[in-house]
Each structure stands twice: as structure tokens, then as C-alpha cells.
């Protein structure tokens, strides 16, 4: 049951009821997020809406037909808006901008609910990959940035 509304069973590929689906979704996400770095090679130029959509599909595609697709409330023309927001955040990370500002922008992107489900997890994992791509070594800035994003209250 999501937000008190039953219905996951109708919308998942495997026919699981709500409680079983939530449990298996968490396990699949945990597993796939751990193998992600071993499966994909990243370069800063690839971080954008297409990568975000593909990441969502990779994480949730085994369970949901809508994985990798923007919520129906958005049109294809909205991809440009999200691309601009993502590229702005990626640029700020690369230039070691203010960590609070970056965390606020990431949370604003999460609040836009690009996907029907999995927004926080997908977007946090996306930007974790961005951070790891830009900074091979975890210095004080990277630690502060990750902590600021984590303390923002969104669930990863």
C-alpha cells in the first residue's frame, strides 16, 4: 500500500501484493545500486535526463512497466526542463559550489516527481554517481556534500 492507497499489485509485472512488492523492491534496489558502479562507466558529459531515465529503468524495470519513463503528468517536451536542472546541478558539483545550495536543488528536483515511484532513490543514486565521477577521492568537500544531501530528509 503506497500512501494508504492499495494498487501496487495492479501496476507491477510480477503480481506481488503490496507488502511483498515493497520488500522485494527494496532488495532489488539495494542489489542493483551496489552493482551499478561495476556495470556502467561514466563520463561527465553523459549526466542528463536520458541517463536519469535509463537509471530508473535499470533499478525498477524488473517490476514496473513505467520504469524509465517520466510520469504521465509530463510531456516529452518537459525533458528539456529537467535536462537544464540536472546539468545545472552537475555543473555546481563539478565546481565545488555551496553544498547547501546543491542539496536544495537536488531536493527540488525530487519534489518535481519525475517518476511515478522511486524518485528519491533514483535521483540520490544519480547524483552519488555524479559526485563519484567528479571526485575520485573523498575529500572534505565530498564528505560535506554527501552529508548535506543525506540530512535533507529524503530517503535514499
C-alpha positions in Angstrom: 0.0 0.0 0.0 1.5 3.3 -1.1 0.4 6.4 0.8 -2.6 4.4 2.1 -3.7 3.6 -1.4 -3.7 -0.1 -2.4 -2.9 -0.8 -6.0 0.7 -1.8 -6.5 -0.5 -5.3 -7.3 -2.2 -3.9 -10.3 0.8 -2.0 -11.5 3.6 -4.5 -11.1 4.9 -7.0 -13.6 5.2 -9.9 -11.1 1.8 -9.9 -9.5 3.0 -9.3 -5.9 0.8 -7.9 -3.3 1.7 -4.5 -1.8 3.7 -5.8 1.2 5.6 -8.4 -0.7 6.3 -5.9 -3.5 7.7 -3.2 -1.2 10.0 -5.8 0.3 11.3 -7.1 -3.0 11.6 -3.6 -4.4 13.9 -2.6 -1.6 16.0 -5.7 -2.0 16.3 -5.2 -5.8 17.2 -1.6 -5.4 19.8 -2.4 -2.8 21.3 -5.1 -5.1 21.2 -3.0 -8.3 22.6 0.1 -6.6 25.6 -1.9 -5.4 26.4 -3.4 -8.8 25.9 -0.2 -10.6 29.5 1.0 -10.5 30.6 -2.4 -11.8 28.2 -2.3 -14.7 28.4 1.2 -16.1 31.3 3.5 -16.9 30.6 7.2 -16.5 31.8 10.4 -18.0 30.5 13.8 -17.0 29.1 14.5 -20.5 26.6 11.7 -20.1 24.9 13.0 -17.0 21.5 14.3 -18.1 17.8 13.3 -18.3 18.5 10.4 -20.6 20.9 8.9 -18.1 18.4 9.5 -15.3 15.6 7.8 -17.2 17.9 4.8 -18.0 19.0 4.6 -14.4 15.4 4.4 -13.2 14.7 1.7 -15.8 17.7 -0.3 -14.6 16.6 0.0 -11.0 12.9 -0.7 -11.3 12.4 -2.2 -14.8 12.1 -5.8 -13.5 9.0 -4.7 -11.5 7.2 -1.9 -13.3 6.3 -1.2 -16.9 6.6 2.6 -16.2 10.3 2.2 -15.2 12.4 4.6 -17.2 9.5 6.8 -18.2 8.5 10.1 -16.9 5.2 10.4 -15.0 2.2 10.8 -17.3 1.7 14.3 -16.0 4.8 15.3 -18.0 5.2 15.5 -21.8 8.3 14.7 -23.8 8.8 18.5 -24.2 9.5 18.6 -20.4 12.7 16.7 -20.8 14.4 19.9 -21.7 13.4 21.5 -18.4 14.8 18.5 -16.5 17.9 18.4 -18.6 18.6 22.0 -17.7 18.1 21.4 -14.0 20.3 18.3 -14.0 23.1 20.0 -15.9 23.0 23.0 -13.6 23.4 20.7 -10.5 26.1 18.7 -12.2 28.0 21.9 -13.0 27.7 23.1 -9.5 29.0 19.8 -8.1 31.9 20.0 -10.5 32.8 23.5 -9.5 32.6 22.7 -5.8 29.8 25.1 -5.1 27.9 25.6 -1.9 26.8 22.2 -0.5 23.6 23.5 0.9 22.5 25.1 -2.4 23.3 21.9 -4.3 21.3 19.8 -1.8 18.4 22.2 -2.0 18.4 21.9 -5.9 18.5 18.1 -5.7 15.6 18.1 -3.3 13.7 20.5 -5.6 14.2 18.1 -8.4 13.0 15.2 -6.3 9.9 17.2 -5.3 9.0 17.5 -9.0 8.2 13.8 -9.0 9.6 13.0 -12.4 8.7 9.3 -11.9 5.6 7.7 -10.5 7.7 6.0 -7.9 11.4 5.8 -6.9 12.2 9.5 -7.3 14.3 10.0 -4.2 16.2 6.8 -4.6 16.9 7.2 -8.3 17.9 10.9 -8.0 20.1 10.4 -5.0 21.9 7.5 -6.6 22.2 9.5 -9.8 24.0 12.4 -8.0 26.0 10.0 -5.9 27.4 8.7 -9.2 28.0 12.3 -10.4 29.9 13.1 -7.2 32.0 9.9 -7.5 32.7 10.7 -11.2 34.0 14.1 -10.4 35.9 13.3 -7.3 37.8 10.0 -7.3 38.9 10.7 -3.7 36.5 11.5 -0.9 37.9 14.8 0.5 36.2 17.2 3.0 34.1 18.8 0.3 32.7 15.5 -0.9 32.0 14.3 2.7 30.2 17.6 3.4 28.2 17.4 0.2 27.1 13.8 0.7 26.2 14.6 4.3 24.2 17.7 3.4 22.2 15.7 0.8 21.6 12.9 3.2 20.4 15.1 6.1 17.9 16.8 3.8 15.3 14.3 4.9 14.9 12.4 1.6 15.2 8.7 1.7 17.9 7.1 -0.3 
